[in-house]
Amino acid sequence: MLEHHASTSYLVEAHKDSAGNHGRKSLIKVKLESTPKVRAAWYKRCASRQKKHEPLDQLPPQYLVYPNKPRCNVPLFHFGVGATMQQLQDYAVQHGLVPEEYRNNPFYTIRTVEATVRHLDRISGVNLYIEPVRHPKYTWVVARYSNHTWYHEELAERQEHTVLDFIRRELNIVDMPQWHPTTFPY
C-alpha cells in the first residue's frame, strides 16, 4: 500500500530557497547598520556585561546571605584566589598528584584541577573548592566559601589570611583573594 506524504513534502518545499536548497527562511527582515551610534551602543552593552563579571575586593552587604535572614535572588559570589590552568597543572605534576602525561591534555583537565584542589584542601585543613570564572588573567578560582555559605565557613581573620597566603604561595599566585561572581546563571 502506498503511503501519503503530502503534508511532509509541503513542509520541505516551504523551506527551500529559490535555488532549491533547504534552509531556514527568516520571517523578520532586519537591516543591520554599522553606524558610529550603533557601534557605541554595542560597546557600551558589552562593557556593562563585562562589568557584571569583574571580581570585587569587598562584597556589598546586600549580597551577604545570613542563616536567619535568607534572601531570594541574591547573586552567587565565591571568595578565593584566581588561578590559571597552567598553575593548577604544574602544581599537580610537581607534587606527583597526576602522571606527567596529564599535563596539557584536555581529556584530563578536570582530573588535574580536582587533584590539585583536593590536595590543597587536605594539607590546608579547610574546605576548598574550584569554580570556573570569566577573567582575562585566569580561568579558575580556588574558593574558600560563597556569599551563601560564608557564615558557616569563615575562619578568624588571622587564620583566614594564613590559609589564603598558603594557597597563593603553593600555586605561585600574586593576586589577592577576591569575590568572584559565578559563571552559571542560577
VEXVEXFI-152103 format. One line per 10 residues: number of its first residue (from 0); their letters; for each residue x, y, z of N, C-alpha, C. Coordinates in Angstrom, 3 decimals. Example, Ala and Ser with C-alpha at 12.3 -4.5 7.8 and 13.67 -1.06 7.14 Angstrom:
<rs>
0) as) 13.190:-5.690:7.800:12.300:-4.500:7.800:13.200:-3.300:7.800; 12.850:-2.250:7.080:13.670:-1.060:7.140:12.900:0.030:7.870
</rs>
This chain:
<rs>
0) mlehhastsy) 0.833:-1.173:0.000:0.000:0.000:0.000:0.883:1.243:0.000; 0.521:2.224:-0.757:1.271:3.462:-0.846:0.929:4.380:0.330; 1.974:5.013:0.864:1.747:5.962:1.954:1.679:7.367:1.395; 0.894:8.170:1.996:0.722:9.533:1.524:1.633:10.471:2.334; 2.534:11.196:1.658:3.479:12.109:2.314:3.262:13.547:1.883; 2.074:13.882:1.530:1.809:15.228:1.024:2.101:16.293:2.077; 1.763:16.022:3.321:1.969:17.038:4.347:3.449:17.283:4.600; 4.282:16.227:4.617:5.711:16.432:4.855:6.382:17.050:3.654; 5.975:16.687:2.422:6.599:17.293:1.248:6.249:18.770:1.173; 5.060:19.126:1.651:4.685:20.532:1.684:5.615:21.309:2.615
10) lveahkdsag) 5.945:20.739:3.788:6.831:21.407:4.732:8.235:21.538:4.187; 8.701:20.495:3.493:10.046:20.542:2.931:10.116:21.596:1.845; 9.097:21.645:0.987:9.098:22.641:-0.072:9.007:24.048:0.494; 8.348:24.192:1.606:8.221:25.513:2.205:9.559:26.020:2.711; 10.496:25.135:2.975:11.790:25.547:3.493:12.881:25.567:2.435; 12.523:25.446:1.168:13.519:25.526:0.105:13.625:26.963:-0.380; 14.878:27.386:-0.649:15.049:28.724:-1.194:14.854:28.692:-2.704; 15.110:29.814:-3.369:14.855:29.913:-4.809:15.738:28.981:-5.624; 16.905:28.598:-5.093:17.800:27.688:-5.803:17.471:26.225:-5.521; 16.475:25.963:-4.691:16.096:24.596:-4.371:16.835:24.018:-3.186
20) nhgrkslikv) 17.632:24.831:-2.488:18.379:24.368:-1.322:17.501:24.445:-0.082; 17.705:23.482:0.805:16.971:23.508:2.074:17.633:24.526:2.991; 16.828:25.252:3.718:17.384:26.228:4.647:16.277:26.936:5.380; 16.679:27.685:6.400:15.692:28.427:7.173:15.480:29.775:6.530; 14.241:30.169:6.452:13.904:31.455:5.885:13.417:32.349:7.009; 14.061:33.450:7.182:13.696:34.350:8.269:12.371:35.025:7.970; 11.513:35.076:8.971:10.227:35.732:8.812:10.323:37.235:9.039; 11.374:37.662:9.733:11.544:39.070:10.047:12.765:39.581:9.299; 12.592:40.629:8.550:13.695:41.236:7.812:14.310:42.320:8.698; 15.593:42.165:9.023:16.282:43.131:9.855:17.466:43.667:9.065
30) klestpkvra) 17.550:44.960:9.000:18.676:45.579:8.312:19.639:46.080:9.388; 20.829:45.490:9.426:21.823:45.879:10.414:22.723:46.953:9.830; 22.777:48.056:10.509:23.626:49.147:10.059:24.802:49.258:11.012; 25.941:49.595:10.471:27.130:49.773:11.288:27.480:51.252:11.324; 26.681:51.983:12.048:26.929:53.417:12.197:27.692:53.634:13.504; 28.350:54.759:13.668:29.050:55.024:14.933:28.136:54.953:16.153; 26.888:55.371:16.003:25.944:55.325:17.127:25.619:53.881:17.512; 25.400:53.013:16.520:25.099:51.605:16.773:26.300:50.912:17.407; 27.510:51.189:16.872:28.732:50.588:17.435:28.961:51.044:18.868; 28.715:52.317:19.160:28.900:52.832:20.524:27.934:52.147:21.492
40) awykrcasrq) 26.702:51.950:21.058:25.722:51.265:21.913:26.135:49.816:22.141; 26.652:49.163:21.101:27.095:47.772:21.223:28.270:47.665:22.192; 29.270:48.577:22.089:30.416:48.563:23.005:29.975:48.838:24.443; 29.017:49.730:24.608:28.516:50.041:25.947:27.830:48.822:26.561; 27.032:48.100:25.748:26.361:46.901:26.230:27.379:45.819:26.602; 28.421:45.650:25.779:29.464:44.658:26.086:30.216:45.029:27.360; 30.508:46.319:27.532:31.216:46.764:28.732:30.383:46.532:29.984; 29.070:46.747:29.897:28.228:46.522:31.074:28.154:45.041:31.414; 28.144:44.174:30.387:28.155:42.732:30.653:29.471:42.317:31.296; 30.585:42.882:30.810:31.891:42.545:31.369:31.984:43.016:32.817
50) kkhepldqlp) 31.416:44.175:33.109:31.471:44.714:34.466:30.753:43.795:35.456; 29.693:43.099:34.994:28.984:42.172:35.875:29.865:40.996:36.278; 30.906:40.698:35.514:31.739:39.532:35.779:33.090:39.892:36.395; 33.287:41.141:36.800:34.535:41.540:37.435:34.517:41.135:38.902; 35.668:40.648:39.410:35.725:40.314:40.841:35.705:41.569:41.706; 35.229:41.412:42.921:35.122:42.530:43.860:36.061:42.300:45.034; 36.723:43.375:45.486:37.572:43.277:46.672:36.716:43.130:47.923; 35.640:43.891:47.981:34.729:43.863:49.123:33.332:43.614:48.590; 32.641:42.660:49.187:31.292:42.333:48.745:30.290:43.293:49.398; 29.388:43.898:48.615:28.374:44.779:49.222:27.499:44.011:50.214
60) pqylvypnkp) 27.074:44.652:51.299:26.299:43.964:52.340:25.010:43.325:51.841; 24.390:43.887:50.818:23.128:43.308:50.337:23.332:41.958:49.667; 24.581:41.578:49.352:24.855:40.288:48.724:25.206:39.199:49.745; 25.374:39.555:51.018:25.667:38.560:52.048:24.368:37.908:52.511; 24.361:36.590:52.566:23.177:35.843:52.976:23.416:35.298:54.379; 22.542:35.650:55.302:22.630:35.194:56.689:21.675:34.029:56.889; 22.004:33.101:57.811:21.113:31.953:58.007:19.745:32.344:58.553; 19.672:33.378:59.380:18.387:33.795:59.961:17.558:34.630:59.003; 18.214:35.238:58.009:17.520:36.095:57.050:17.881:35.681:55.621; 17.447:34.508:55.175:17.752:34.132:53.798:17.024:35.057:52.821
70) rcnvplfhfg) 17.686:35.348:51.715:17.104:36.225:50.705:17.012:35.508:49.379; 16.002:35.829:48.636:15.838:35.266:47.299:16.547:36.154:46.279; 16.942:35.561:45.197:17.539:36.270:44.061:18.821:37.018:44.409; 19.604:36.503:45.328:20.910:37.090:45.626:21.919:36.413:44.717; 22.674:37.179:43.921:23.649:36.554:43.026:24.716:35.800:43.816; 25.226:34.745:43.219:26.208:33.887:43.876:27.619:34.381:43.593; 28.412:34.594:44.651:29.816:35.001:44.563:30.659:33.982:45.321; 31.904:33.777:44.866:32.838:32.861:45.508:34.062:33.644:45.948; 34.486:33.444:47.208:35.657:34.138:47.732:36.865:33.225:47.628; 37.880:33.682:46.906:39.090:32.887:46.759:40.095:33.569:45.859
80) vgatmqqlqd) 41.111:32.808:45.476:42.185:33.337:44.628:42.067:32.744:43.229; 42.302:33.589:42.238:42.242:33.153:40.850:43.499:32.409:40.462; 43.353:31.367:39.646:44.488:30.564:39.195:44.301:30.203:37.728; 45.403:30.143:37.011:45.346:29.718:35.617:45.390:28.199:35.560; 45.007:27.662:34.431:45.061:26.217:34.233:46.501:25.728:34.342; 47.427:26.532:33.819:48.837:26.144:33.852:49.347:26.035:35.291; 48.963:26.963:36.150:49.381:26.912:37.552:48.848:25.656:38.239; 47.592:25.325:37.977:46.989:24.138:38.592:47.625:22.856:38.065; 47.899:22.799:36.765:48.536:21.616:36.187:49.973:21.463:36.674; 50.725:22.560:36.710:52.110:22.499:37.187:52.176:21.996:38.625
90) yavqhglvpe) 51.265:22.484:39.459:51.243:22.057:40.852:50.954:20.561:40.956; 49.966:20.086:40.200:49.592:18.671:40.261:50.731:17.770:39.806; 51.422:18.127:38.739:52.525:17.305:38.235:53.726:17.396:39.166; 54.025:18.597:39.644:55.180:18.803:40.532:55.050:17.995:41.831; 53.846:17.880:42.358:53.636:17.147:43.607:53.240:15.692:43.385; 53.287:15.233:42.141:53.010:13.833:41.837:51.553:13.430:42.044; 50.653:14.389:41.898:49.233:14.094:42.088:48.640:13.413:40.854; 49.214:13.690:39.692:48.786:13.083:38.424:50.040:12.737:37.621; 49.957:11.786:36.701:51.120:11.463:35.862:51.509:12.638:34.951; 52.727:12.646:34.498:53.257:13.711:33.639:52.457:13.856:32.342
100) eyrnnpfyti) 51.955:12.752:31.795:51.221:12.838:30.525:49.861:13.534:30.664; 49.408:13.790:31.877:48.167:14.532:32.080:48.349:16.023:31.797; 49.605:16.502:31.850:49.869:17.919:31.632:49.490:18.303:30.206; 48.739:19.396:30.070:48.307:19.961:28.784:47.482:18.993:27.953; 46.866:17.992:28.583:45.993:17.073:27.876:44.549:17.441:28.238; 43.773:17.940:27.267:42.419:18.396:27.589:41.508:17.300:28.136; 41.800:16.058:27.828:40.980:14.952:28.319:41.072:14.827:29.841; 42.228:15.189:30.410:42.460:15.042:31.850:42.416:16.371:32.608; 41.904:17.422:32.000:41.904:18.738:32.626:41.176:18.736:33.968; 39.967:18.240:33.996:39.179:18.268:35.227:39.818:17.398:36.308
110) rtveatvrhl) 40.354:16.236:35.921:41.025:15.386:36.916:42.215:16.100:37.542; 42.973:16.804:36.718:44.148:17.521:37.213:43.732:18.640:38.167; 42.730:19.408:37.783:42.255:20.510:38.617:41.707:19.977:39.941; 40.903:18.936:39.873:40.337:18.364:41.095:41.408:17.780:42.007; 42.430:17.146:41.432:43.520:16.590:42.246:44.259:17.701:42.975; 44.492:18.813:42.299:45.182:19.938:42.925:44.370:20.499:44.082; 43.090:20.719:43.864:42.256:21.310:44.911:42.067:20.352:46.073; 41.901:19.057:45.798:41.789:18.074:46.896:43.058:18.060:47.740; 44.217:18.149:47.077:45.490:18.144:47.808:45.613:19.407:48.663; 45.307:20.563:48.096:45.368:21.808:48.868:44.353:21.794:50.016
120) drisgvnlyi) 43.205:21.222:49.776:42.176:21.095:50.805:42.685:20.249:51.968; 43.334:19.159:51.630:43.830:18.232:52.651:44.963:18.844:53.473; 45.938:19.494:52.816:47.089:19.991:53.576:46.806:21.325:54.261; 45.792:22.083:53.798:45.478:23.347:54.467:44.536:23.137:55.649; 43.759:22.052:55.625:42.854:21.758:56.736:41.542:22.521:56.685; 41.249:23.192:55.581:39.974:23.904:55.442:39.277:23.417:54.170; 37.986:23.698:54.080:37.235:23.308:52.883:37.566:24.243:51.726; 37.996:23.663:50.610:38.258:24.409:49.390:37.482:23.768:48.254; 37.153:24.567:47.265:36.532:24.033:46.059:36.972:24.887:44.876; 36.699:24.413:43.694:37.134:25.095:42.475:35.900:25.558:41.708
130) epvrhpkytw) 35.991:26.752:41.128:34.900:27.294:40.321:35.482:27.949:39.064; 34.836:27.752:37.918:35.277:28.478:36.715:34.833:29.936:36.805; 35.656:30.834:36.283:35.330:32.262:36.290:35.641:32.871:34.931; 35.064:34.028:34.692:35.372:34.814:33.488:36.308:35.928:33.905; 37.542:35.810:33.503:38.546:36.803:33.863:39.620:36.788:32.789; 40.191:37.931:32.445:41.208:37.932:31.387:42.528:37.263:31.779; 42.830:37.173:33.084:44.111:36.600:33.516:44.030:35.136:33.917; 42.913:34.683:34.430:42.803:33.301:34.902:41.414:32.748:34.622; 41.302:31.421:34.674:40.039:30.767:34.329:39.390:30.053:35.509; 40.090:29.900:36.610:39.566:29.191:37.778:39.770:30.036:39.026
140) vvarysnhtw) 38.941:29.787:40.031:39.155:30.365:41.348:39.158:29.218:42.350; 40.219:29.181:43.161:40.273:28.241:44.275:39.577:28.959:45.424; 38.353:28.522:45.703:37.476:29.274:46.596:37.420:28.664:47.987; 37.234:29.545:48.955:37.056:29.140:50.349:35.579:28.946:50.682; 34.750:29.898:50.248:33.325:29.851:50.529:32.603:30.791:49.581; 31.275:30.734:49.621:30.466:31.633:48.801:29.739:32.623:49.714; 29.048:33.569:49.115:28.282:34.512:49.936:27.060:33.850:50.568; 26.744:32.617:50.147:25.653:31.866:50.771:26.150:30.966:51.911; 27.449:30.641:51.929:27.990:29.731:52.952:29.027:30.392:53.858; 29.329:31.654:53.665:30.399:32.322:54.410:30.160:32.298:55.910
150) yheelaerqe) 28.921:32.367:56.321:28.592:32.448:57.742:29.073:31.207:58.495; 29.023:30.053:57.840:29.426:28.796:58.464:30.881:28.445:58.201; 31.474:28.958:57.131:32.813:28.552:56.713:33.920:29.522:57.108; 33.591:30.778:57.342:34.618:31.786:57.578:35.366:31.514:58.883; 36.690:31.662:58.823:37.545:31.498:59.998:37.835:32.857:60.607; 38.552:32.860:61.708:39.020:34.121:62.267:39.927:34.796:61.240; 39.978:36.112:61.267:40.681:36.864:60.222:42.135:36.434:60.061; 42.819:36.211:61.161:44.230:35.810:61.102:44.388:34.430:60.451; 43.547:33.486:60.852:43.594:32.147:60.251:43.234:32.191:58.772; 42.256:33.010:58.425:41.833:33.149:57.024:42.988:33.654:56.166
160) htvldfirre) 43.687:34.667:56.649:44.842:35.195:55.913:45.944:34.153:55.790; 46.163:33.385:56.828:47.192:32.341:56.790:46.863:31.293:55.733; 45.630:30.848:55.698:45.210:29.834:54.720:45.327:30.373:53.300; 44.831:31.588:53.076:44.870:32.143:51.729:46.299:32.449:51.280; 47.154:32.901:52.191:48.567:33.112:51.844:49.247:31.784:51.507; 48.882:30.736:52.223:49.427:29.407:51.938:49.046:28.964:50.527; 47.780:29.133:50.151:47.319:28.735:48.807:48.019:29.571:47.741; 48.129:30.872:47.966:48.816:31.743:46.996:50.274:31.329:46.838; 50.940:30.992:47.936:52.347:30.592:47.881:52.514:29.261:47.153; 51.631:28.299:47.431:51.726:26.977:46.806:51.502:27.034:45.293
170) lnivdmpqwh) 50.578:27.877:44.855:50.254:27.961:43.425:50.991:29.082:42.699; 51.862:29.793:43.391:52.610:30.924:42.808:51.664:31.992:42.255; 50.727:32.406:43.075:49.746:33.420:42.695:50.107:34.725:43.392; 50.098:35.825:42.618:50.421:37.129:43.196:49.176:37.940:43.521; 48.045:37.628:42.885:46.806:38.375:43.126:46.247:38.077:44.512; 45.581:39.074:45.057:44.931:38.926:46.357:43.582:38.218:46.186; 43.064:37.571:47.243:41.745:36.930:47.143:40.646:37.972:46.922; 39.662:37.584:46.131:38.550:38.478:45.813:37.247:37.686:45.759; 36.142:38.416:45.680:34.822:37.825:45.486:34.573:37.739:43.984; 34.420:36.522:43.470:34.208:36.303:42.041:32.760:35.900:41.789
180) pttfpy) 32.082:36.569:40.836:30.707:36.164:40.528:30.693:34.805:39.831; 29.644:34.060:40.036:29.529:32.756:39.402:29.327:32.920:37.905; 29.753:31.926:37.150:29.548:31.982:35.698:28.243:31.321:35.306; 27.611:30.633:36.247:26.359:29.944:35.951:25.190:30.887:36.217; 24.153:30.832:35.402:23.061:31.804:35.526:22.028:31.507:36.604; 22.305:30.614:37.550:21.289:30.333:38.575:21.446:31.196:39.780
</rs>
